[in-house]
Structure formats: structure tokens, C-alpha cells
Amino acid sequence: MATEQWTMQEAENELPQTEAWVRAVMQRLQPLLPAGPLNILEIGAAQGRELVALAKMGHTVTGVEPWQPALEVAKQLLSKHGFAAELHHAKGESLPLPNATYDLVLAFSVLEHVDDLPQVLREIERVLKPGGLLWFNTASAMSPWQDEIRYFPLFGWYPDGIKRGVMKWCTRHWPAAVNHTEAPALWWWTHRRAKKWLQNAGFGEIQDRWQLRAGVAGSGPKQWAVRAVVDHRLAGLAADVLVPGCSYCARKPL
């Protein structure tokens, strides 16, 4: 099932893994963020697992989610762990939030599923403080491997028009292939598209996942490999093909 349809128990079971993932993301973003507790918005908060993880780290959190049953689970999960969050039943295309409010906006595997991506990015840019960051992970058109649809080999490399047609057809006629989601992945990212789409929405500095990882202090084989991916174009191309998905960080200009 699509993650937004998980039960309270399923969300609770996945919480330790979610917390580890959120800590890793925040560690990569730390050199780019102000010190101390942050005001963070999550787009597509689902059952609130990431909100709980961020609240445990001392941040003030807000969640936006279009599926009401998921929001009900989020309220229960936050309450169970002793946290409160501002939760909104809304879509990313129209955020019921004031301008220039958040230090950081996060979107975990969400932006590929929205209806109007340019509008969502403009809304995110609007609610970020000057100098604030957007981080997201999403579906990659650079890798043939992906988790958005089953039974279609090398789907990440299909032309966009075919991808969209297959996704919409499966949503109506073969929902098991797309995990019974009502919002299939329609936006597939490359580095060139990321630069174009984010800059069109008003963002400035943009970094991909390898650049973010290279900025984290450390040494050893993994860090050397990441450095090679950043420094050498062919290594970067190979990494983007072999590793599914992609992620980016973009800063709102001051």
C-alpha cells in the first residue's frame, strides 16, 4: 500500500528507521542551516513519522497532508510520543501558511506525485524565510531502477509521456502495480530539470545528494567514493544510474 495509507501500528513499526533516515538528512544539511532549533515544514507529512523524528531533535514542526485519514494517524502518533505539531489538511499547490515563515521545508518522496509541480515549488519558496532551504528526495529519470511502479523493467528510462500514460492507466485499471496510490509519480527528475524547475520557482543555490554528502565531515572509503562522484563527471553519471532515486537541496535567496 502507498505509505499515506499506513495504519497507526505500521507507522509506529517504521518509526525507528524513519528517525535514522531523518537524522542522516539533517546531518547533511547541518552545514547549510542556522544553529539551534529550526522552524520546519514537511510537505506530504502522511502519518507524521518525520515530524516525530524532527520534534525529538528539538525542532518546531508543521505538517501538510492532503489525505485526511493520514492526518488523523499523525495526530495520534505525535500525541503518543508527547509532541504537538501544527497540521494542515491541504495540498502543496495551496499552502495555508504565511510568507517567509520556515527555515527548512522537507518533502520525502512527495514532489513526484503532485499535480502542479511548478506551483508547489512557488508555494514552498513563498513560505521559506530568505536564505531558507528546501530539501527533497524524489523519482529519478537518470536510473532505470525505481520504487514507484512494479512489473515494468527499466521504467525510470521510459520517455516521460509513456511514463505518465502508464502511471495513469495503472492507477485506474491496475492499482496493485502502483501500490494502490491515487497520486502516481508524474514528475521524474534529472539534474538539468532540477536546475530549471527550481530556478524558475525563484531558488538560487542548488546541490544534489552527492554534493551534500561530500560536505559532511568524515573519511574512509565511502567518503572517498562520494568525493570521486562529485569531482569526476563519469563517476557521477555512473552513480546516478546505479543508485535509485535522487535528492536536492535549494536555497531561497536572501
Secondary structure, 3 states (H helix, E strand, C coil): CCHHHCCHHHHHHHHHHHHHHHHHHHHHHHHHCCCCCCEEEEECCCCCHHHHHHHHCCCEEEEEECCHHHHHHHHHHHHHCCCCCEEEECCCCCCCCCCCCEEEEEEECCHHHCCCHHHHHHHHHHHEEEEEEEEEEECECCCCCCCCCCCCCCHHHCCHHHHHHHHHHHHHHCHHHHCCCCCCCCCCECHHHHHHHHHHCCCCCEEEHHHHHHCCCCCCHHHHHHHHHHHCHHHHHHHHHHCCCEEEEEECCC
